Amino acid sequence: MELKRQKVKFFSKNYRDVKNLYFTAFPAVERLPYFPLFLNTCRSLADFYAYYDGDTFVGLAYLLQNEEVVYLFFLAVNTQIRSRGYGSAILQDIKHLANKRPIILAMEPLDEKADNYEQRLKRVNFYERNGFSITDYYYHEGAEVYQMMATKSDIDIHLVEKLTEKAVLGLIPVSFDQKINENAI
């Protein structure tokens, strides 16, 4: 495996590859409008990356970042080549880019009643194998709620919230909160 990262650019092959995967990998309720996402890359706020193994498109990563944190907003691997280590390889590259900054991500919460509970559990296990841990934070995007995972426990969620608010350009209401330990009540 010889993974290469390319910044996504307008009218390029990687733009088409990434856009197609973005629309097939994420359900409509989890997607943000593509064009504003892409426009964020013109600011120092975000980077959209296409990953290739030789000439084969293997995946995408969309990162929001500042000096303190890297928010892995979207990660997807080409469905035709999943389970070959590409997701882990992309995460290793992102860790290299992050340097010492923590990396955070949002994912569907582990709800045993969810129709896709097994898929959610596999996703958590994948991220845990790659150095992430579930945090006490939740991300609210419109009506959707996501559990936060991070590579470090000492994240400043307010910095993440400001970064996210800038990225969604006010198109969708977003907020973060901390879950309440029900055993403490």
HELIX and SHEET records of a PDB file:
HELIX    1   1 LYS A   13  ALA A   25  1                                  13    
HELIX    2   2 ALA A   28  GLU A   30  5                                   3    
HELIX    3   3 TYR A   34  ASN A   40  1                                   7    
HELIX    4   4 THR A   79  ILE A   81  5                                   3    
HELIX    5   5 TYR A   86  ALA A   98  1                                  13    
HELIX    6   6 TYR A  117  ARG A  129  1                                  13    
HELIX    7   7 ILE A  157  VAL A  168  1                                  12    
HELIX    8   8 GLU A  182  ALA A  184  5                                   3    
SHEET    1   A 8 LEU A   3  LYS A   7  0                                        
SHEET    2   A 8 ALA A  46  ASP A  53 -1                                        
SHEET    3   A 8 THR A  56  GLN A  65 -1                                        
SHEET    4   A 8 VAL A  70  VAL A  77 -1                                        
SHEET    5   A 8 ILE A 103  MET A 107  1                                        
SHEET    6   A 8 GLU A 144  ALA A 150 -1                                        
SHEET    7   A 8 SER A 133  GLU A 141 -1                                        
SHEET    8   A 8 VAL A 174  GLN A 178 -1                                        
END                                                                             
